[in-house]
Amino acid sequence: MKLTETMVKKLEPPAVGYDLYWDEEVPGFGVRITAAGIISFVFSYRSYGKKRRHTIERYPVLSVEAAREEARALRGNVRKGEDPAEQKRHLKIEPTFTELTERYLETVAAKKRAGSLRNDRGHIRHLLPRWGTRQVKAITQRDVEKLHSDSKATPYHANRLLALLSKMFNLAVEWGWCARNPAVGIKKFDEDKRERWLTVDELQKLGEALDNYHDQNAANVIRLLLLTGAREGEALKADWSQFDMKRGVWTKPSHHTKQKKIEHVPLSNAAIALLRMMKPKESGPLFPGAPAANGSISSRVTLRRPWKQVCKAAGLATAIEVNGKRRTITRYKPTLRIHDLRHTYASHLVSSGVSLHIVGKLLGHTQASTTQRYAHVADEAMREATERFGKILKDAHA
């Protein structure tokens, strides 16, 4: 019979197994209905003497006529020596984007800092609903361009996604999962500089908020970040054994620093006073987290909640109205990041006349160019210095 939409719609499921109905117009084209009522279009053919059957698609995803056209194309491919069922089998074993993300995380997890790894996982959660089941080699440059363009409202986020994808697809090329990196050649969006540091007035308000915060363990992490310009991960993972209180030096192990090098950082009197107030020990986490089930104590892992609460108390957060299930909820978003405490430390040192070279050493920068972001602050300090002489000269002629 010739398969039609009306005929397919009227198909009744068999009691067990499945029934097949063949089309008289295109040899090998048929429709199958299972006992569960699932209807699929199929194509039957021979390849190298063996009888094969290939499932085209379920109904009504494809109409009868569309499936018939697909069957005609398949017949043409078979005449050329192709085997549709074998090709489909190979496609099923091709790695998917989900598998790429899993392999990527396994590969980089041991090499990345906790914060960077956390960011990668957040970006991947954003990507999986879109591409999770897609084969890696099927993702095109146009796909990546559209993803990047769809996130243009948040250019920083869009560019970080693009950078992550480029890293993952470079690995995919290396592993033979795709022929080329589809993220190459896509232009990044312009980004506003994300440099923010606290004024003296804001520092005072932050200090008051820290003094009144209920969790002084978390407050002390923030104080240490301000007094040393350290990165969040370096402070959270710090151990008492790293601090020489007599010499006033913090020795950061290479596996805790971004540059993977040991750093010997001099501590100010204020930083030493903070550490002494925290009751120094010979060893153990500087900032312990909650005890584990077996009673062991490990380092605190995050400041996310304390940072939001302290910023809110210091007036350094903006209110955001969020629609809840029953009422509108007010949430607060800090106007600066924890990493901006590092910028605050550096900027105030530079503005007070400390050279960029010394500030770079204190921050653990290995490239002078990294510290150049504070060059304009240094210019202001020099301008203030030369203004002093101008005033001296003016007073001398008065």
Long-range contacts (C-beta under 8 A, 24 or more apart in sequence): 3-29, 3-30, 3-31, 3-64, 3-68, 4-64, 5-63, 5-64, 8-39, 8-59, 8-64, 11-39, 13-37, 23-68, 23-71, 25-68, 26-68, 26-71, 26-72, 26-75, 27-75, 28-71, 28-74, 28-75, 29-67, 29-68, 29-71, 29-72, 31-59, 31-64, 31-67, 41-67, 41-70, 41-71, 43-70, 43-71, 43-74, 43-75, 43-84, 45-74, 45-75, 45-78, 45-84, 47-78, 47-83, 47-85, 47-86, 48-83, 52-83, 52-84, 52-85, 52-86, 53-85, 54-84, 54-85, 54-88, 55-88, 91-135, 94-135, 94-136, 94-137, 94-177, 95-135, 95-136, 95-172, 95-177, 96-132, 96-133, 96-134, 96-135, 96-136, 97-127, 97-128, 97-131, 97-132, 97-133, 97-134, 97-135, 97-136, 97-139, 98-128, 98-132, 98-133, 99-136, 100-136, 100-168, 100-171, 100-172, 100-177, 101-127, 101-128, 101-168, 103-171, 103-175, 104-167, 104-168, 104-171, 107-171, 108-167, 113-233, 113-258, 114-233, 114-237, 114-301, 115-231, 115-232, 115-233, 119-160, 120-164, 123-160, 123-161, 123-164, 124-164, 126-161, 127-161, 127-165, 136-169, 136-172, 136-177, 136-178, 137-177, 137-178, 137-179, 139-178, 139-182, 140-182, 141-182, 141-183, 141-184, 141-185, 141-186, 143-182, 144-182, 144-183, 144-186, 145-186, 148-186, 148-189, 152-189, 155-188, 155-189, 155-190, 155-191, 155-192, 156-191, 156-194, 158-188, 158-189, 159-188, 159-189, 159-191, 162-186, 162-188, 194-337, 195-340, 195-343, 195-373, 196-335, 196-336, 196-337, 196-340, 196-343, 197-340, 197-343, 197-344, 197-346, 197-347, 197-348, 198-316, 198-336, 198-340, 198-341, 198-344, 202-314, 202-316, 203-344, 205-314, 205-315, 205-316, 206-310, 206-311, 206-314, 206-316, 208-314, 209-310, 209-311, 209-313, 209-314, 210-310, 212-313, 213-306, 213-309, 213-310, 213-313, 215-306, 217-287, 217-288, 217-300, 218-287, 218-300, 218-303, 218-306, 218-310, 219-306, 219-310, 220-274, 220-278, 220-287, 221-287, 221-300, 221-303, 221-306, 222-303, 222-306, 222-307, 222-310, 222-338, 222-341, 223-274, 224-271, 224-274, 224-275, 225-338, 225-341, 225-342, 225-345, 226-341, 226-344, 226-345, 227-267, 227-268, 227-270, 227-271, 227-274, 227-345, 228-265, 228-267, 228-268, 228-271, 228-345, 229-341, 229-342, 229-345, 229-346, 229-362, 229-363, 230-265, 230-342, 231-258, 231-339, 231-342, 232-303, 232-338, 232-339, 235-286, 235-287, 236-287, 236-299, 236-300, 236-301, 236-302, 236-303, 237-299, 238-285, 238-286, 238-287, 238-299, 239-283, 239-284, 239-285, 239-286, 239-299, 240-280, 240-281, 240-282, 240-283, 240-284, 240-285, 240-286, 241-282, 241-283, 242-286, 243-267, 243-275, 243-280, 243-286, 245-272, 245-275, 245-276, 245-280, 248-272, 252-364, 257-364, 258-364, 259-364, 259-366, 261-364, 261-366, 263-364, 265-362, 265-364, 266-362, 303-338, 307-334, 307-338, 308-332, 308-333, 308-334, 311-335, 311-336, 346-371, 346-374, 347-374, 347-377, 350-374, 350-377, 350-378, 350-381, 351-377, 351-378, 351-380, 351-381, 352-381, 353-381, 353-385
